[in-house]
Amino acid sequence: MFYGTLLNISGLRAEVFETWVRIHERFPDSSVALENRILWLARRQGFDEARGLIETHRPLGALSLDHLLERANLLFRIRDFAQANATFEEAARRFPDEARVRLLFATRLKQQGRAVQARECLEPMLALPSPHKTAAAVAEQLDIALSTMKSLAPRRLENGENSLAVAVACLLSKFQHRKPRALPGNRVGATALITGSLAPGGAERQLVKTAKLLSEAMTTGTEVRGITISGPIHVVVRSLAREEDRDFFLHEFGDQPVRVWEADEMTAARLTLDDVPDPDVLSLLPLVSAPIGYGIARLVAWFRREKIDVAYIWQDGAILLAAVAALLAGVPRIVLGLRGMPPNLRVHRLRPEYQDLYKGLISIPGVTLVSNTEAAATAYCDWLGYSPARFQVVHNGLSLLDSEPGPGEFEQWEAFDRRTAGAAQTIGGVFRMDSDKRPLMWIDFAREYLKSHPTARFIVIGKGLLWAQVKQRASEYGLADRILFVGRSGAIGFWLSHMDSFLLLSRFEGVPNVLIEAQLAGLGVVSTPAGGSSETFVEGVTGLSTGTVEHLDMQAVGAKVDNVIAMSRARPDFSAMTRRIAERNFSPAAMLERTAVILAGADPAVLQAPIRNISFRSAWNDSVPLAKKFVRFVQSGARSRFERQRSAQGSQN
């Protein structure tokens, strides 16, 4: 049990689930083992299996109150609210004198957005000759909040709408006419870049790069588009715990004057009328969702103490955490950075309050919306019913990665190279091992491709919750000798230098940095059109789209990979051309310029001035259709670019 707990905080995600499975199988009556096994199953989207375990080990017919409450809480944790509520009702029927049953049930109902039902749940405890004190206090809090919501949104609760959504809508309505403190339009003052963590991920990497660029401009006194970056520059994350490598990019700041803060380490404080003079606002706070409440309790005081001028909040989860807190603290400029598709298109991340949160925020003075892709901006606007003109687009800024290997990685490559000597194609991918990136489908592709290309080999970089399943599937398919699983690596450029083409099969994306970095390394890419993926390459010039995200035909995907390899081998300057286009389209300088203009709140006309101009087709002015004549290059058994370069170097020596 102790070992499983250590793994929970160790960051060894691939081992945690399997360890808790073994512990629970050995100690099937352990509540701790069952809870951890189910929670890790839920993180892997294994809800049906988790539900089956609950039915087996905590059946509704159990006589123990503790087991009934465990069952209800476990069902709540996997978001099976209907069964959780039925279990609470059964516990209340069997144990009518147990106050903790109704108190816990009311709490869970409130967390589901059923505040009216939560209040009703407490009524029997208030009807006693001596009303339960805690129940009376909670009921009074609910009565005040429900009264405020009925006055601000009279029909929504009557229509049975989710109280989490109604509460945030009412709360934000109080800021629709706010008058934020005026800031100069030619200076970026105290700025906080806010996200969930610094774990491995494209958005996290871009946030770190943005903070570094702003910090460098501040320390060198460099004006950006006539804007002075006076700072200071802060980075705020929820956690830097080693679990899940949440501090992965922390070292990137080096000795730069960027102060990094953890919300988990901040003291939580309950706001009073001294902090929020509007009693309506104060009354609504107990009914907001847990993430919003968490941020309010920790960040309001921090924003005020650090005198933050600009809160630049990245990704939906962090916006949920920090946007309302920034408003309550009076932060004059709030920039919402939306990095992928909206939650309505990612149902596993959808929360009932998201739409009301964004609809309320978008019309508040001093709030700006930013995306890194036109596709995401359009999708959010379709969902919220707003014009795309409400968004500013700041594309990612990336540089050519260092091709030096990390410790032991050259030896790792050499061993794989010997094992796969004579490989005709080397196809690679870099992605997090989770359901959004579909690593299992990538392995399915490798199996199918090997049927027609038996000498092909594959390099996969990345880790995550599905790591063990991915390796197991490759082993079951008999591909272990043809696929090199690098794991997590800080030397992506080194591995890209060994590839002939790059493949990404994601279901959900923002703007995938890895596609840009592959092109900066001179590689042609193949990708699904998820999110803004297709915006990262020029179709038929530097890459090819699969055309669809769902129902992929692996033979068709393989044909596109063949075509991209053929394109690169048919044109001697393909790598240089691909790199040149990526550099012009996704330069850090362009990203910094657009970011500085937005953070300063400069005249929108400045943003419309061209920062990057490139005629993509002119970069391939003699391109020709991908015809069968290219196939001979694919089937020629040519070696990877790295091998050709090494041979050339050897001949020169």
BAFIKOL-512961 format. One record per residue: residue in one letter; x, y, z of N, C-alpha, C in turn. Coordinates in steps of 0.1 Angstrom, whole numbers, plus 5000, padded with zeros to 4 digits. Example, Ala and Ser with C-alpha at 12.3 -4.5 7.8 and 13.67 -1.06 7.14 Angstrom:
# BAFIKOL-512961
A513249435078512349555078513249675078S512849785071513749895071512950005079
//
This chain:
# BAFIKOL-512961
M500849885000500050005000500950135000F501950125008502850245009503550264996Y503950154989504650164976503750234966G502450194966501450254957501350394959T501250434972501150584975502450654970L503550594972504850664967504750684952L504250574945504150594931503250704927N502150724934501250824931501950964930I502950984939503651114939504951114932S505250994925506650984920506751034906G505551044899505651084885505750964875L505850844880505950724872504650674868R503950754859502550734856502350594850A503250554842503050424835502950304845E503550324856503650214866502550224876V501950334878501050364889499850274888F499150274877497950204875498150054877E499149994871499449854872499749814886T500449904893500749874907499549864916W498649964914497349964922496549844919V496549804906495749684902496349564910R497649544911498249434918497949444933I498049564938497749574953496349544956H495349594947493949564950493649414948E494249354939494049204937494549124949R495649174955496149114967495349144980F494849264980494049314992492649364987P491749274982490549314976489549384985D489749374999488849445008489349585011S490549625006491149755010490449865003S489949965010489250075005490250164997V491450185003492450264997492850214983A493050074982493450014970492350024959L491150004963490050014954489850154949E489950254958489750394954490850434944N492150394946493150434937493050364924R492650234924492550164911491450234903I490350264909489250334902489650464897L490350544905490650684901491650684889W492550584889493550574878492850524865L491850434868491050384856490250504850A489750584858488950704853489950794845R491150814850492050894842492450834829R492350704828492550644815491250624807Q490250694811488850684804488250544805G488650464815488150334817486950334826F485950404822484750424831483950294833D483750224822482950094823483649994832E484949984831485649894839485549934854A485750064856485650124870484250094876R483250114868481850094873481649944876G482249854868482149714871482849674884L483949734887484649714900483849764912I483249874910482349924921481249834924E480549784913479449694915479949564922T481149524919481649394924482049414939H482749514942483349534955482549624965R481649704959480849784968479349784963P478749664963477349654957476349734966L475249774959474249854966473649784978G473649644978473049574988473949565001A475149625001476049615012475349675025L475549605036474949655048475649765055S476949775053477749875060477550015054L477250115064477150255059478450305053D479550265059480850315053480950265039H480550145036480750085022479750155013L478550185018477550265009478150395006L478650465015479250605013480450595004E481250485005482350464996481850444982R480850364981480250344967479750474961A479050554969478450674964479550774960N480650784968481750874964482550824952L482750694951483450644939482650664927L481350644927480450674916480550814912F480550904922480651044920481951084913R483051014917484351044912484451004897I483750904893483750864879482550934871R481951034878480951114872479651034868D479350924875478150854873477150914884F476651034881475951104892474651034895A473950974885472650914887472750804897Q473750714895473950604905474450654918A475350754918475850804931474650864939N473850934933472650994940471750884945A471550784937470650674941471250604953T472550594954473250524965473050614978F473250744976473050834988471650824993E470650824984469250814988469050684995E469650574991469550444998470150455011A471250515013471950525026471050615035A470450715030469650805038468350725043R467850635034466650555038467050455049R468250395047468650285057469050345070F469750465069470350515081469850665083P468550675086467950815087468550905098D469150845108469650925119471150965117E471750925106473150955104473251095097A473651195104473651325098474651335087R475751265088476851275077476251235064V475251145063474751105050474151225043R473251295049472551405042473551525040L474451545049475451655047476351625035L476751505034477651465023476851465010F475651415011474751414999474551554994A474251645003473951784999475151844993T476351814998477651864992477851814978R477551684976477751624963476651684953L475451704958474451764949474851904945K475351984954475852114951476952114941Q477852024942479052004933478551964919Q477451904918476851864905476151974898G475852084906475152194901473652174903R473352104914471952084918471652144932A471852274933471852344945470352344951V469352344943467952344948467752214955Q468152104949468051974955468851954967A470052014967470852014979470152074991R469552184988468752254999467652165004E466952094995465852004999466351885006C467551845003468151725010468351755025L468551885028468851915042467551935051E466451945044465251985051464851895063P464951765062464651675073465551705085M466751745084467651775095467251905102L466551995094466152125100464752115107A464052005104462751985110462751915123L463951875127464151815140463851915152P463551855164463351955175464552035178S465751985176466952055177467652055164P467452145155468052145141469552125142H470052045133471452025132472152155128K473152195136473852325134474552335121T475252235117475952245104475052245093A473952165094472952165083472252305082A471952365094471352495094472252605087A473552595090474452695084474552675069V474652545065474752525050473452565043A472352535050471052575044470852725043E471352795053471252945052472152995041Q473352945039474152985028473552955015L472852835013472252805001471052894999D470252925009469053015007469453155002I470553205008471053345003471453334989A472253234985472753224971471653194961L470653114965469553084956468653204954S468553284965467753404964468453504954T469753514955470553604946470353564932M470453434929470353384915468953404910K467953384918466553404914466353554910S466953644917466753784914467553824901L468753764899469553804887469153714875A468753594877468353514865467053434869P465953504870464753444876464253314870R464453294857463853174851464753054850R466053074852466952974849466852854859L466752894872466652784882465252714881E464252794878462952734876462852634865N463652664855463752574843464652454846G465152444858466052324862467452334856E467952454853469252464848470352434858N471452394854472552364863472952484871S473052474885473352584893474752634892L475652544888477052594886477152694874A476352664864476352754852475552884856V474452864863473752984866474553074876A475253014885475953094895477053174888V477853114878478853184872478353294863A477153264856476553364848476153484856C475453464868475053574876476253654881L477353574885478553644890479153734880L479253684868479953764857479053884853S477753864855476853974851477154104859K477654084871477954194880479254274875F479954224865481154294860480954344846Q479754334841479554384827479754524824H479754604835479954754834481154794842R482054704844483154744852484054854845K484754934852485655034847487055004851P487754924844489154884848490054994848R491054984857492055084858492755104844A492955234840493555264827495055224827L495455164816496855134815497455204802P498655234802499255304790499255204778G499055244766499055154755500355134749N501455184755502755154749503755094759R503055024769503854964780503154834785V503954734787503454614794504054604808G503154624818503654624831503654494838A503354484850503354354858502354254851T502954144846502154054839502353914845A501153844846501153704850500753614839L501553514835501153414826500753294834I499553244832498953144841498553024834T498852904839498452784833498452674844G498052554841497952444851499252394857S500252384848501552324852502552354841L503752314844504852324834505252184829A504252094829504451954824504651954809P505251844804505451834789504151854781G504251944772503051984764503352104756G502652114744502952224735502552354741A501452364747500952494753501952534764E502352444773503252474783504552524778R505052464767506352504762506252644756Q505052674749504852804744504752914754L504052874765504052974776505353004782V506252904784507552924789508353014779K508252984766508953064756508453204756T507153224757506653364757507153434769A507153374781507653444793509153474792K509853384786511353414784511553534774L510753534763510953644754510553774760L509453774767509053904774510153944784S510653844791511653874801512953934795E513353874784514553914777514354064772A513154094766512954224762512954324773M512454274785512454364797513854394802T514654284803516054304808516954374799T516754364786517654434776517154574772G515854604777515354734773514954744759T514654624752514254624738512854654737E512454754728511154784725510554684715V509354644717508654554707507554624701R507654664688506654734681506354864688G507354924694507255054701506655044715I506654914719506054894733507254854742T507254914754508254884764507754774773I508554674775508154564785508854604798S508054654807508654704820508554594831G507554504829507454394838506954434852P507254344862507954214861507054114855I507654004851507053894844506953774854H505653734857505453624866504853504858V505153384863504453264858503753204870V502453174869501653114879501152974874V501352874882500852744878500052684890R499252594888498552534899499552444908S500352374900501252284907502552264900L503652254907504952214901505352084907A504452004913504851874919505451784908R506251694913506951604904505951504897E504851484904503851404898503551444884E503551354875503251384861504251484855D505451504861506451594855505951734854R505251784864504651914863505652034864D506951994867507952094866508952074855F508452004844509351964833510052074827F509352194824509952304818510552414827L510452384840510952484849512352534847H513252434844514652464842514952554831E513952574822514152654810514352804814F513852844825514052984829515453024833G516252924837517552944841517653054851D518553154848518653264857517953394853Q516953374844516153484840515253534851P514953664852514153714863512653694861V512253564860510853524859510553454872R509653514879509253454892508153354889V508353224894507353124892506653094905W505353084905504553064917503652944915E503352874927502452764927501252804935A500052784929498852814936498652724947D499052594946498952494956499652534969E500752624967501452664979500952794985M499952854978499452984983498452954994T498353045004497353025015495953055010A495052965012493652985008492953075018A492153165013491453265022490053285017R489153285027487753315023487553465022L486953505011486653645009485553695018T485653825022484653885030484154015023L483254085029482754215023483954315023D484954305031486054395029486854365016D486854245012487454204999486554234987V485354204989484354214978483154294983P483054414981482054494987480554474982D480454394972479154364966478554244973P477554254981477054134988476454024979D475954064968475453964958476553874953V477653944949478853864945479353774956L479353824968479853734979478953624981S477653644980476653534983476753424972L477253454960477353354949478553264950L479553304957480853234957480753094962P479853064972479852924976479252824966L478552884956477952794946478752784933V479852844932480652834919481352694920S481752644908482452514908483752514916A484152394919485352384927486652444921P486952434908488052504903488052654904I486852714902486652854903486852894917G486252824927486452854941487852844946Y488552734940489952724944490752844940G490552894928491353004923491053134930I489753154934489353274941490053274955A490053164961490553154975492053184975R492853154964494253164964494753284956L494153314946494753414936494253554938V493153584944492653724945493653804953A494053754964495053824973496353834966W496753734958498053734951498053844940F496953844932496853944922497054084927R496354114939496454244945497754274951R498354174957499654204964500754234954E500754164942501754174932501354294922K500254354924499754464916499854434901I499254314898499254264884498354354875D499054394864498354474853497654384843V498254274840497754184829497854044834A496653974833496653834836496453764822Y497453694818497353614805497153474808I495953424807495553294812495453194800W496253084801496352984790495552864793Q494652824784493952694783492652704792D491652624788490352624795490452604810G491252504814491352464828491852584836A492852654832493452764839492452884839I491752904828490753014827489652984837L489252864838488252824849488852864863L490052844864490752864877490953004881A491353084871491953214874491153334869A490253324859489653444853488753514863V487853444870487053504879487853574891A488853504895489753554905490353694901A490753694888491353814883490353934883L489153904879488054004880487854054894L487753964903487454004917488654084923A489854054918491054134923491154264916G490354294905490454414898491554424888V492054314883493054314873492554384860P493154494856492554574845492554504831R493554424828493554354815493654204817I492654134811492653984812492653934798V493653854795493753794782493553644783L492553594776492253454777492853384765G493853294767494553224757493953084754L493153074743492452944740493352864731R493852754735494952684728494452564720G493252524720492752414713491252424709M490652314706489252314703488452334715P487252394714486452424726485952304733P485552314746485152204754483952124748N483052194740481952124735482352024724L483552034719484051934709484951834716R485151844729485951754737485151714749V484151624747483151604757483651554770H484851484769485451434782485951554790R486051674785486551784792485451894794L484251864789483151964790482651974805R482452094809481852114822480652204820P479652184829478352264827478452414827E479552464834479652614835480452674824Y481152594815482052654806481352754797Q480252724791479652814781479252944788D478652944799478253064806479553144811L480553074814481853134818482353224806Y482453154794483053234783482053334778K480753304778479853414773479853534782G479953504795480053624804481353694803L482453624802483753694801483953774789I483453724777483753784764483253924763S482153964771481554094770481954184781I482954144790483354234801484454324796P484454454800485454544796486854494801G487854504792489254464796489554324794V488654244788488854104785489054084771T490154014767490553994753490653844751L490253794739490453654736491453634725V492353534728493453504719493453354716S493753324704493953184700495253164692N495753044692496953024683496652964670T495352954667494952904654493552954650E493452984637492153034632491052924634A491452804633490452694634489852694648A490652714658490152714672489252834674A489752954669488953074671487553064665T487553004653486252984646485352884654A485952774659485152674666484552734679Y485352814686484852884698483752974695C483853054684482853154680481553074676D481652964669480552884665479752844678W480552804688479952754700479252864708L479952974709479453084717478553184710G478453174697477653264689478153404687Y479553414686480153544684480953544671S481253664667482053674654483553644657P484153584648485653554649486453684651A485853794647486553924649486853954664R486153884673486453904687487753844691F488353754683489553694686490753754679Q491953754686493253784680493953654679V494653634668495353504666496853534667V497553454676498953464677499453314675H500153294664500653164661501853134670N502053004672503252964680504553014674G505553034682506853074678507852964681L508552914671509452804674510752824667S511852764672513152764666513652624663L514652614654515252484651515752424663L515452294666515852234678517352184676D518052184687519352124688519351974685S520251934676520251794672521251704681E521751764692522551684701521751584709P522251464710521451364718521551394733G520551344741520651344755521551224760P521751224773522551114779522050974775G522850894769522550754765521750744752E521350854746520450844735521150814722F522350854720523150814708523350664708E523650604720523750464721522450394718Q521350454723520050394721519750394706W520050494699519850504684520750394677E522050394681522950304674522550154676A522050114687521549984689520349954680F519450054679518250034671518650034656D519550114653520050124639520649984634R521449924644522049794640520949694639R519949694648518849594648517949604635T517949724630517049754618517849794606A519049744605519949774594519249744580G519449844571518849824558517449884557A516949954567515650004567515450104555A514350094548514050184537513350304541Q512650304551511850424556511950434571T512150554576512150574591511050674593I509950634600508850714602508750744617G508550864621508550904635507350974639G507150984652506151054659506551104672V506051224676506251274690504951314695F504551254706503151284711503051224726R502151284733501851244746500951114745M501251014753500450894753499150904760D498150974753496850974759495850964748S494550964751493550934741493451044731D493751164734493651274725494551254713K495751194716496751174705496651044698R495950954703495650824697496950744694P497750724704498950644702498650494698L497550444702497250304699496950294684M496350394678496050404664497350414656W498350484662499650494655500350364654I500150274664500750144664499950064653D498650084652497850014642498350054628F498750184626499250224614500550154611A501450144621502750084619502649934614R501649864620501449724616500949714602E500049804598499549804584500649844574Y501449944578502449994569503549884566L503849804576504849704575504449594566K503149574564502649474555503149494540S503249624536503649654523505049714523H505649744535506949804536507749724547P508049604544508649514555509949564561T510649654554511949704560511749844566A510549884568510350014574510650004589R510950114595511050124610510450254615F510250254628509550364634510150404647I510150534650510650604662509450674669V509250644681508150704689508650774701I508450904703508950974714507751024722G507751004735506651054744506250944754K505550994764505050904775503650954779G503050884788501750924793500950804798L499650824800498850724807498750594799L498850604786498650484777499950424774W501050464780502450414776502450264777A502050204788502150054789501249984779Q500050034776499149974766499749984752V500350094749500950114736502050014734K502949994744504049904742503549764742Q502449734749501849594749501249564735R500649664729500049644716501149614706A502149694706503249674697503849534699S503949484711504449354713503549244708E502249264711501249164706501249164690Y501549274684501549274669502949224664G503849194673505149154668506049264662L505849384667506549504661507649544670A507949484681508849534691510249564685D510649484675511949504669512049614659R510849654654510749764644510449894649I510049904662509650034668510550064679L511150184679511950224690511150324699F510850284711510050364721511050444729V511250564726512250644732511850694746G510550704748510050764761510150914760R510150974772510251124772511651164770S511851264761513151304758513251454757G514451514761514651654759515551684747A515651584739516551594726515751554714I514551624713513651594701514351614688G515251724687515951754675516851634670F517451574680518251454676517451344670W516351314675515551204670514851244656L514551374655513951414642515051404631S516251414634517351404624517451264619H516851164625516951024621515750984613M514751074611513551034604513451074590D512651004582512351034568511051114567S510151084576508851164576508351154590F507351244592506751254605505251234604L504651164614503251124613502551164627L501451234626500651264638499151224635L498551154644497251104641496251144652S496451264657495651314669494151324665R493351304676491851344675491651484678F492351534688492251674693493551744693E493651864688494851944688494552094689G495552174693495552314691496352344678V497552394680498552404669499652314674P499852194668500852104673502252154670N503052184681504352224680505252124672V504951994675505751894669505751894654L504651934648504551934633505452054628I505452164635506252274631507752234633E508052174644509452144647509952034637A509151944633509551844623509851914610Q509152014606509452094594510652174595L510852234607512052304610513352214608A513052084611514151984609514251944595G513451994586513451954572512651844568L511751794577510851684574509551714568G509051634558507651644554506851574564V505551624566504751574576503351524570V502751424578501451384575500651394588S499451444587498751464600497251464597T496451434607495051454607494751604607P493551644603493251794603492751834617A493151764627492651804641493051944644G492052014650492352154654493052234643G494152294647494852374637496052304631S496052174631497152094625497452134611S496352154603496552184588497152314586E497052404596497652544595499152544596T499652424600501152424603501952394591F501352344580502052304568501252344556V501952344544501352374532501052244524E499752224522499252094517499852074503G500451954501501051914489502451974487V502952054496504252124495505152074506T504752094518505552054530504851944538G503651904534503051794541501651764535L501051664540499751614535498851584547S497551624545496551594555495851464552T495451394562494651274560493251304555G492851434556491551474551490451454561T490551364571489551344581490151304594V489451334605490051294618489551154622E488351124619487750994622487750894610H487650764614487550664604488650664594L489850664599491050664590491250534584D491550534571491950414563493550414564M494050314571495450304573496250284561Q495750224551496450204538496550344531A495450424532495450554526496450644534V496550634547497550704554498950664550G499150534548500450494544500850544530A499850564521500150614508500550764509K499950834519500350974521501750984526V502050894535503450894541504450864529D504050764520504950734509505150864500N504050934498504051054489504951164495V504851184509505751284515507251244514I507551114516508851064515509351084501A508451054491508851074477509151224474M508251314479508551454477509851494482S510251444494511451494500512651434493R512551314487513651254480513751304465A512651354460512751394446513351534445R513351614455513751754454514951774464P516151794459517351814467517251914478D516552024475516452134485515152124493F514552014494513252004501513452044515S514451984522514652014536514752164539A515652234530515852374532514652454529M513852414519512652484516511552474527T511452344532510552324543510852404556R512152404559512652474570512352624568R512652674557512452824554510952864556I510052784551508652814552508252814567A508652714574508352704589508952824597E510152864593510752974600509953104598R509553124586508853244583507453254589N506853134589505453124594505253124609F506353074616506153044630507453104638S507753224635508953274641508653324655P509653304665509453364678509253514678A509953584668509853734668508453774665A507753704655506453744652505453714664M505753604671504853574682505053674693L506253724696506553824706505853954702E505953994689505354114685503854124687R503154014683501754014684501354004699T502053924707501753914721501954044728A503054124725503254254732502154344729V501754354716500654444712499354414720I499054284721497854244728497954274743L499054244749499154264763499154414767A499654494757499654644760498354704757G497454624751496154684747496254784736A497254774727497454874717496254874707D496254984699495255004689495154874680P493954814678493854694670494454704656A494554824651495054844637496554804637V497254814648498654774649498654624646L497754544651497754404650497454364635Q496754454628496454414614497654444605A498654514610499854534601500554394599P500954364587501554234584502854214592I502854104599504054064607504753954599R504053864593504653764585503953754572N504753764561504153754548504953654540I504253554535504953454527504053394517S504453394505503653324494504153174494F503353084500503752954501503952884488R503152914479503252844466504552884458S504953014461506153054454507352974459A507252924471508352844477508452704470W507452674462507452544455506952574441N507552664434506952714422507052614410D507852514413507952404402507352274407S506452284417505852164423505052094412V504951964413504151884403503251784411P502251734405501351644412502151524417L501651464428502351354433501951224425A502751194416502351094406503150964409K502750864402503350724404504850724402K505350824395506850814392507550834405F506950884416507650904428507750774436V506850684433506850554441508150484441R508950494429510150424429511150474439F511050604443511850654454511550594467V510250574469509750514482510250374483Q510150294472510550154472511950124469S512750234468514150214464515050164475G514550154487515450104498516450214502A516150334499517150444502517150454517R518350494522518550504536517950634542S517850644555517350764561518250874559R517751004560518551114558519851114567F519651074579520751074588521850984583E521450864578522450774573523150824560R522450894552523050954540524051064544Q523651144554524551244558525751184564R525651084572526751014578527750954568S527050894557527950844547528650944539A527951064537528651174530529851224538Q529551234551530651284560531851184560G531451054560532550954560533350964547S532750984536533450994523534351114522Q533851224529534751344529535951324538N535751234548536951214557537851114550
//
